[in-house]
Amino acid sequence: MKVVVIASKARSLINFRGPLLNAIIQSGHEVIACAPGHDPATTEALQKLGIKYEPLILDRTGLNPLSDFRATIQIMHLLRRLQPDITLGYTIKPVIFGSIAARLARVPNHFSLITGLGFSFVDSPNPTLKKRILNYLIRLLYRISLSSNRAVFFQNPDDRNLFVQLGLVSSNQTVVVNGSGIDLDHFRPAPLYTERPIFLLIARLLKDKGIREYIEAAQLIKRRYPEAVFLLVGPSDSNPAAISAEEIAKLDSSGCIEYLGEVSDVRPVIARSTIYVLPSYREGMPRTVLEAMAMGRPIITTDVPGCRETVIEGYNGFLVPPRDSETLAEAMERLITQPELILHMGKNSRELAEEKFDVRCVNEQMMKVMGLI
């Protein structure tokens, strides 16, 4: 069969969906990958897998309805030309506008993968009128677009239940998978040295990732344990919830955060760390946590949808409330004062990754639902 995969970012096709695309190719199907812009490195990597790349004009984070309308029409014409048997969209705009375009192009089978709900679904104490209107529009678009999907994949049960409760999707359309899975051969356990606590957070520079709480907790810990190191890795973003590198520098007035920018391969920085931290407000299934687990690192993350599925409390890490830098610091301190927990929990993280998050099992489940195996 001919399968078209629609993404909002070209590099994610290899970084996040590479194993899935390769599995579909290895099963004897044709794959065409679509995303905004021309990325030579991604195009070359896809070609090596036997996958053709088609650029789109989709604006990943923009709020211009005319731009989104043009993107939908472009995707529709592209699908009419390609005449695929199956389309799969992931992340917000490819799900919404890809689904609408697939319906207009009369694609026989369209599927969506909800990898996270975005800032519009994150609860805020005093939402602005603009955000309330945006929330309403996004939910309306989800309801319209998902109605024509053969199946909708969710990466955690909380997101699935919320979509069903809001009437955005029918329960019989839904399938829950264990995130995107993780390549356990690519992310191998790395030696864990506990002489000096080195904390690590890898995330796009967004408020919703808990970056402010991470900085505040780091400042609290540094006063008591000056030897502790706090690493931050990740790119800037055009999302409405973005934090600039300049704002991070202001928040980190004491200079206790070592910001490394964006890296192409996270394995060396994970290997350098002893504890992985993600104080996110909500996730689909945090890829970076799975990577750190596969490399044998204990996890401190928040007790929120997506994140809570990665940690068994006291087994491979700790769950803390969101937006609570003091409790986050307490969990950090517990691992500093009990280094034997770091080694024990790191080992358990790898075992949990092997048992639950093997990318081959996740891909097999999705491909069965899509009728590709």
C-alpha positions as CSV (number, residue, x, y, z in Angstrom):
1,M,0.0,0.0,0.0
2,K,1.0,3.6,-0.4
3,V,1.3,5.5,2.9
4,V,1.6,9.3,3.3
5,V,2.9,10.6,6.7
6,I,2.3,14.2,7.5
7,A,4.4,16.0,10.1
8,S,4.9,19.6,11.3
9,K,8.6,19.4,11.5
10,A,10.9,17.7,9.0
11,R,13.5,16.5,11.5
12,S,10.9,14.7,13.5
13,L,10.3,12.3,10.6
14,I,13.7,10.8,11.3
15,N,14.2,11.6,15.0
16,F,10.7,10.5,16.2
17,R,9.2,8.5,13.5
18,G,12.2,7.0,11.8
19,P,11.8,3.5,13.2
20,L,8.0,3.5,12.3
21,L,8.7,4.7,8.7
22,N,11.4,2.1,8.3
23,A,9.2,-0.7,9.7
24,I,6.5,0.2,7.2
25,I,9.0,0.1,4.4
26,Q,10.4,-3.2,5.6
27,S,6.9,-4.6,5.4
28,G,6.8,-3.9,1.7
29,H,4.8,-0.7,1.5
30,E,5.6,2.6,-0.1
31,V,6.0,5.6,2.1
32,I,5.9,9.3,1.3
33,A,6.8,11.8,4.1
34,C,5.5,15.4,4.2
35,A,6.5,18.3,6.3
36,P,7.1,22.1,6.1
37,G,10.2,23.3,4.3
38,H,13.2,21.9,2.6
39,D,15.6,20.1,5.0
40,P,18.5,18.5,3.0
41,A,19.7,16.3,5.9
42,T,16.2,14.9,6.5
43,T,15.6,14.4,2.7
44,E,18.9,12.5,2.4
45,A,18.1,10.4,5.5
46,L,14.7,9.5,4.2
47,Q,16.0,8.6,0.8
48,K,18.4,6.2,2.4
49,L,15.3,4.4,3.8
50,G,13.6,4.4,0.4
51,I,11.2,7.2,1.4
52,K,10.3,10.2,-0.8
53,Y,10.0,13.6,0.8
54,E,7.3,16.2,-0.2
55,P,7.6,19.7,1.3
56,L,4.5,21.6,2.7
57,I,3.8,25.2,3.4
58,L,2.3,24.5,6.8
59,D,3.2,26.9,9.6
60,R,3.7,24.8,12.7
61,T,2.9,27.4,15.4
62,G,1.2,30.3,13.5
63,L,-2.3,31.4,14.3
64,N,-3.2,32.8,10.8
65,P,-6.4,31.1,9.6
66,L,-5.7,32.1,5.9
67,S,-2.3,30.4,6.1
68,D,-3.9,27.3,7.6
69,F,-6.6,27.3,4.9
70,R,-3.9,27.5,2.2
71,A,-2.0,24.7,3.8
72,T,-5.1,22.5,3.9
73,I,-5.8,23.1,0.2
74,Q,-2.2,22.3,-0.6
75,I,-2.3,19.0,1.3
76,M,-5.6,18.1,-0.3
77,H,-4.1,18.7,-3.8
78,L,-1.0,16.7,-2.8
79,L,-3.1,13.8,-1.6
80,R,-5.2,13.8,-4.8
81,R,-2.0,13.6,-6.8
82,L,-0.4,10.9,-4.7
83,Q,-3.6,8.9,-4.2
84,P,-2.5,7.1,-1.0
85,D,-4.3,4.2,0.6
86,I,-3.4,5.5,4.1
87,T,-2.5,8.8,5.6
88,L,-1.1,9.4,9.1
89,G,-0.8,12.8,10.7
90,Y,0.9,13.6,14.0
91,T,1.1,16.8,16.1
92,I,-1.7,19.4,16.2
93,K,-1.8,21.0,12.7
94,P,-1.1,17.8,10.7
95,V,-3.8,16.0,12.7
96,I,-6.4,18.7,12.2
97,F,-5.7,20.0,8.7
98,G,-4.2,16.7,7.4
99,S,-7.5,15.0,8.5
100,I,-9.6,17.6,6.7
101,A,-7.5,17.5,3.6
102,A,-7.6,13.6,3.6
103,R,-11.4,13.7,3.8
104,L,-11.6,16.3,0.9
105,A,-9.2,14.2,-1.1
106,R,-11.2,11.0,-0.4
107,V,-8.3,9.1,1.1
108,P,-9.8,5.7,2.0
109,N,-8.1,5.4,5.4
110,H,-6.8,8.3,7.6
111,F,-5.2,7.9,11.0
112,S,-4.0,10.5,13.5
113,L,-1.4,10.2,16.3
114,I,-2.0,12.6,19.3
115,T,1.6,13.1,20.6
116,G,0.6,15.8,23.1
117,L,-2.2,18.4,23.6
118,G,-0.2,21.6,23.5
119,F,-0.4,24.7,25.5
120,S,-4.1,25.2,24.8
121,F,-5.0,22.2,26.9
122,V,-2.7,23.1,29.8
123,D,-4.7,24.4,32.7
124,S,-3.8,28.0,33.7
125,P,-5.1,29.8,36.8
126,N,-6.4,32.9,34.9
127,P,-6.7,32.2,31.2
128,T,-7.0,35.3,29.0
129,L,-9.9,35.9,26.7
130,K,-7.6,35.2,23.7
131,K,-6.7,31.8,25.2
132,R,-10.3,30.9,26.0
133,I,-11.3,31.6,22.4
134,L,-8.3,29.7,21.0
135,N,-9.1,26.7,23.2
136,Y,-12.7,26.7,21.9
137,L,-11.5,26.9,18.3
138,I,-8.9,24.2,18.6
139,R,-11.4,21.8,20.3
140,L,-14.0,22.5,17.6
141,L,-11.4,21.8,14.9
142,Y,-10.4,18.6,16.5
143,R,-14.1,17.5,16.7
144,I,-14.6,18.3,13.0
145,S,-11.4,16.8,11.8
146,L,-11.2,13.6,13.8
147,S,-14.7,12.5,12.9
148,S,-13.5,11.1,9.6
149,N,-10.5,9.2,11.1
150,R,-10.4,5.4,10.9
151,A,-8.6,5.4,14.3
152,V,-6.9,7.9,16.5
153,F,-3.7,6.9,18.5
154,F,-3.1,8.4,21.9
155,Q,0.2,8.1,23.8
156,N,-1.4,8.0,27.3
157,P,-4.9,7.1,28.7
158,D,-5.5,10.6,30.2
159,D,-5.4,12.3,26.8
160,R,-7.6,9.6,25.3
161,N,-10.2,10.0,28.1
162,L,-10.2,13.8,27.9
163,F,-10.9,13.7,24.1
164,V,-13.7,11.2,24.6
165,Q,-15.2,13.2,27.5
166,L,-15.1,16.5,25.5
167,G,-16.8,14.7,22.6
168,L,-13.8,15.3,20.3
169,V,-13.6,11.6,19.3
170,S,-15.7,8.5,19.8
171,S,-14.3,5.9,22.2
172,N,-14.4,3.1,19.5
173,Q,-12.0,5.2,17.4
174,T,-9.3,5.3,20.0
175,V,-6.1,3.3,20.5
176,V,-3.6,3.9,23.3
177,V,0.1,3.1,22.7
178,N,3.1,3.5,24.9
179,G,4.4,6.7,23.5
180,S,6.6,6.7,20.4
181,G,8.6,3.9,21.9
182,I,12.4,4.0,22.2
183,D,15.1,2.3,20.2
184,L,16.8,0.2,22.9
185,D,19.8,-0.6,20.7
186,H,20.5,3.1,19.9
187,F,20.0,4.3,23.5
188,R,22.2,1.9,25.5
189,P,22.9,2.0,29.2
190,A,25.8,4.4,30.0
191,P,28.1,4.2,33.1
192,L,26.6,6.0,36.1
193,Y,28.9,7.9,38.4
194,T,27.5,9.3,41.6
195,E,30.4,11.2,43.0
196,R,28.9,14.5,41.8
197,P,25.1,15.0,41.2
198,I,24.5,16.2,37.7
199,F,20.9,17.0,36.8
200,L,19.7,17.3,33.3
201,L,16.6,18.7,31.6
202,I,16.2,18.4,27.8
203,A,13.2,20.3,26.4
204,R,12.1,23.0,24.0
205,L,12.3,26.3,25.8
206,L,8.7,26.5,26.8
207,K,7.1,27.5,30.1
208,D,4.9,24.4,30.0
209,K,8.0,22.2,30.2
210,G,8.6,23.4,33.7
211,I,11.8,25.3,33.0
212,R,11.1,28.0,35.5
213,E,10.5,25.4,38.2
214,Y,13.8,23.6,37.2
215,I,15.7,26.9,37.6
216,E,14.1,27.7,40.9
217,A,14.8,24.2,42.3
218,A,18.4,24.4,41.1
219,Q,18.8,27.7,43.0
220,L,17.5,26.1,46.2
221,I,19.7,23.0,45.8
222,K,22.8,25.1,45.0
223,R,22.7,26.9,48.3
224,R,22.9,23.6,50.2
225,Y,25.0,21.5,47.7
226,P,27.2,23.9,45.7
227,E,28.8,20.9,43.9
228,A,25.6,20.0,42.2
229,V,25.4,20.7,38.4
230,F,22.3,21.6,36.5
231,L,22.3,21.1,32.7
232,L,19.6,22.5,30.3
233,V,19.5,21.4,26.7
234,G,17.0,22.4,24.1
235,P,16.1,24.8,21.2
236,S,14.2,28.0,21.3
237,D,10.7,27.9,19.9
238,S,8.0,30.1,18.3
239,N,5.3,28.6,20.5
240,P,3.2,31.2,22.4
241,A,4.5,29.6,25.6
242,A,8.1,30.0,24.6
243,I,10.9,31.3,26.9
244,S,13.9,33.0,25.3
245,A,17.5,32.3,26.2
246,E,17.7,35.9,27.4
247,E,14.8,35.3,29.8
248,I,16.4,32.1,31.1
249,A,19.6,34.1,31.8
250,K,17.5,36.6,33.8
251,L,15.7,33.9,35.7
252,D,19.0,32.2,36.4
253,S,20.6,35.3,38.0
254,S,22.8,33.2,40.2
255,G,24.3,31.4,37.2
256,C,23.6,27.9,38.4
257,I,22.2,26.6,35.1
258,E,24.5,25.4,32.4
259,Y,22.6,26.0,29.2
260,L,24.0,23.9,26.3
261,G,21.6,25.0,23.5
262,E,20.3,22.5,21.0
263,V,22.3,19.3,20.4
264,S,21.9,16.9,17.5
265,D,22.6,13.8,19.6
266,V,21.4,13.7,23.2
267,R,23.2,10.5,24.2
268,P,26.5,12.2,25.2
269,V,24.8,14.7,27.5
270,I,22.5,12.0,29.0
271,A,25.7,9.9,29.6
272,R,27.2,12.9,31.4
273,S,24.2,13.3,33.7
274,T,23.3,11.3,36.8
275,I,19.6,12.2,37.2
276,Y,17.1,13.2,34.5
277,V,14.4,15.8,35.4
278,L,11.3,16.9,33.5
279,P,8.9,19.2,35.5
280,S,6.4,19.4,32.6
281,Y,2.8,20.5,33.0
282,R,1.5,17.9,30.5
283,E,2.9,15.6,27.9
284,G,1.7,13.0,25.4
285,M,4.6,10.7,26.3
286,P,7.9,12.6,26.9
287,R,10.5,11.2,24.4
288,T,13.5,12.6,26.4
289,V,12.4,10.7,29.5
290,L,12.3,7.4,27.6
291,E,15.7,8.1,26.2
292,A,17.1,8.8,29.7
293,M,15.4,5.6,31.0
294,A,16.9,3.5,28.2
295,M,20.3,4.9,29.2
296,G,19.8,3.9,32.8
297,R,19.0,7.2,34.5
298,P,16.7,7.7,37.4
299,I,13.8,10.1,36.6
300,I,12.2,13.0,38.5
301,T,9.1,14.2,36.7
302,T,5.6,15.5,37.4
303,D,2.5,13.5,38.3
304,V,0.6,14.7,35.1
305,P,-0.7,12.9,32.0
306,G,2.1,11.4,29.9
307,C,4.8,11.9,32.5
308,R,3.2,9.7,35.2
309,E,3.3,6.7,32.9
310,T,7.1,6.7,32.8
311,V,7.7,6.4,36.6
312,I,6.8,3.9,39.2
313,E,7.1,5.9,42.4
314,G,10.2,4.9,44.3
315,Y,11.2,2.2,41.7
316,N,12.8,4.2,38.9
317,G,12.3,7.7,40.2
318,F,10.0,10.2,41.8
319,L,6.7,12.0,40.8
320,V,6.2,15.5,42.0
321,P,3.3,18.0,41.6
322,P,3.5,20.4,38.7
323,R,4.4,24.0,39.2
324,D,6.1,23.2,42.6
325,S,9.8,24.0,42.6
326,E,10.1,23.3,46.4
327,T,8.9,19.7,46.1
328,L,11.0,19.3,43.0
329,A,14.0,20.4,45.0
330,E,13.1,18.0,47.8
331,A,13.1,15.1,45.4
332,M,16.5,16.2,44.0
333,E,17.9,16.4,47.5
334,R,16.7,12.9,48.3
335,L,18.8,11.5,45.5
336,I,21.8,13.7,46.4
337,T,21.8,12.4,50.0
338,Q,21.1,8.8,49.0
339,P,23.3,8.1,46.0
340,E,22.6,4.4,46.3
341,L,19.1,5.2,45.1
342,I,20.6,6.7,41.9
343,L,22.3,3.4,40.9
344,H,19.3,1.3,41.9
345,M,16.7,3.5,40.1
346,G,18.9,3.9,37.1
347,K,19.0,0.1,36.6
348,N,15.2,-0.1,37.1
349,S,14.6,2.6,34.5
350,R,16.4,0.5,31.9
351,E,14.4,-2.5,32.8
352,L,11.1,-0.6,32.6
353,A,12.1,0.8,29.2
354,E,12.7,-2.8,28.0
355,E,9.4,-4.1,29.4
356,K,7.1,-1.3,28.3
357,F,8.6,1.1,25.8
358,D,10.4,-1.0,23.1
359,V,9.8,0.9,19.9
360,R,9.4,-2.4,18.0
361,C,6.3,-3.3,20.1
362,V,4.8,0.2,19.7
363,N,5.3,0.2,15.9
364,E,3.8,-3.3,15.6
365,Q,0.7,-2.3,17.4
366,M,0.2,0.8,15.2
367,M,0.8,-1.1,12.0
368,K,-1.7,-3.8,12.9
369,V,-4.4,-1.2,13.5
370,M,-3.5,0.5,10.2
371,G,-3.7,-2.8,8.4
372,L,-0.1,-2.8,7.3
373,I,0.8,-6.2,8.8
